[in-house]
Amino acid sequence: MEEVRFDEWVLNIETEKTTALYESHNDVCVCLSCQNFRKASLLLNGEVMHFSNKLGLDLHKPTLLNAFPVEGEQVMYSGHYTIFGEIIEGEIDAWDVIVGEHCFSLVEEDGNESAVLLTEPHFQIGFEVVLQWLLPESMELMKK
């Protein structure tokens, strides 16, 4: 395990196992909200990419993803990523790490089926971010 520090967090991360977890998830959702999330995630700044690489995350494949339309052709996305390892220090649900436009938090495990099946130590990091709607389809289709 590798110790990783972000602001008030101290985490022991199994980066290779986390990366392998995301590489094994090939069944990605094809709804418009998820398609837009993946497309907009391609435009993220280097600071967010460094954060995700340090943890072994694939930002395009969150364990859970919710989408809520907001004003100005934008979407607020929230969800979480699953990471192999353990939390050494860090407050749960504090929303205390801000990287670029993303706000991250250590979150309680929600019983998500894919995470429940994991037998090795793991935890989840929640996120919220507002991204531009980039698809040619109308955002109105997202609401249906």
ZIJO-V148918 format. One record per residue. SS is DSSP state (alpha for helix, beta for strand, coil for the rest). PSI is psi as a letter, one per 20 degrees, with the letter a starting at -180 (999 if undefined). NEAR is the number of other C-alpha atoms within 12 Angstrom. Layout:
SS:PSI:NEAR + SS:PSI:NEAR
This chain:
coil:q:20 + beta:p:20 + beta:p:19 + beta:p:26 + beta:p:19 + beta:o:25 + coil:d:18 + coil:i:21 + beta:q:26 + beta:o:21 + beta:q:31 + beta:o:26 + beta:p:33 + coil:n:28 + alpha:g:28 + alpha:g:20 + alpha:h:24 + alpha:g:38 + alpha:g:25 + alpha:h:19 + alpha:g:29 + alpha:h:30 + alpha:h:19 + alpha:i:14 + coil:n:19 + coil:i:14 + coil:m:13 + coil:q:21 + coil:q:20 + coil:j:15 + coil:r:20 + alpha:h:29 + alpha:g:35 + alpha:h:32 + alpha:g:25 + alpha:h:34 + alpha:g:38 + alpha:g:28 + alpha:g:22 + alpha:h:26 + alpha:h:29 + coil:i:19 + coil:j:20 + coil:q:25 + coil:r:16 + alpha:h:15 + alpha:g:16 + alpha:h:27 + alpha:h:23 + alpha:g:18 + alpha:g:27 + alpha:h:35 + alpha:h:21 + alpha:h:26 + alpha:i:39 + coil:j:29 + coil:q:34 + coil:o:32 + coil:h:39 + coil:i:32 + coil:m:32 + coil:q:38 + coil:h:35 + beta:p:29 + beta:p:30 + beta:q:25 + beta:p:29 + beta:o:27 + beta:p:27 + beta:r:19 + coil:q:13 + coil:k:13 + coil:l:21 + beta:r:25 + beta:p:31 + beta:p:29 + beta:q:34 + beta:q:29 + beta:b:33 + beta:r:35 + beta:q:39 + beta:p:48 + beta:p:42 + beta:p:32 + beta:b:29 + beta:q:28 + beta:p:31 + beta:g:21 + beta:q:17 + coil:p:26 + coil:p:21 + beta:p:22 + coil:k:19 + coil:i:19 + coil:l:24 + coil:j:23 + beta:o:28 + beta:p:22 + beta:o:24 + coil:c:22 + coil:i:23 + beta:q:31 + beta:p:26 + beta:q:35 + beta:q:32 + beta:p:35 + beta:q:26 + coil:q:21 + coil:p:27 + coil:j:20 + coil:j:16 + coil:p:20 + alpha:g:12 + alpha:h:23 + alpha:h:27 + alpha:h:17 + coil:i:13 + coil:p:20 + coil:i:11 + coil:r:18 + coil:p:23 + beta:r:31 + beta:r:36 + beta:q:37 + beta:p:43 + beta:q:35 + beta:q:37 + beta:p:31 + beta:q:33 + beta:p:28 + beta:q:33 + beta:q:30 + coil:o:33 + coil:i:24 + coil:q:24 + coil:h:15 + coil:q:16 + coil:q:17 + alpha:h:26 + alpha:h:18 + alpha:h:14 + alpha:h:25 + alpha:i:15 + coil:999:10
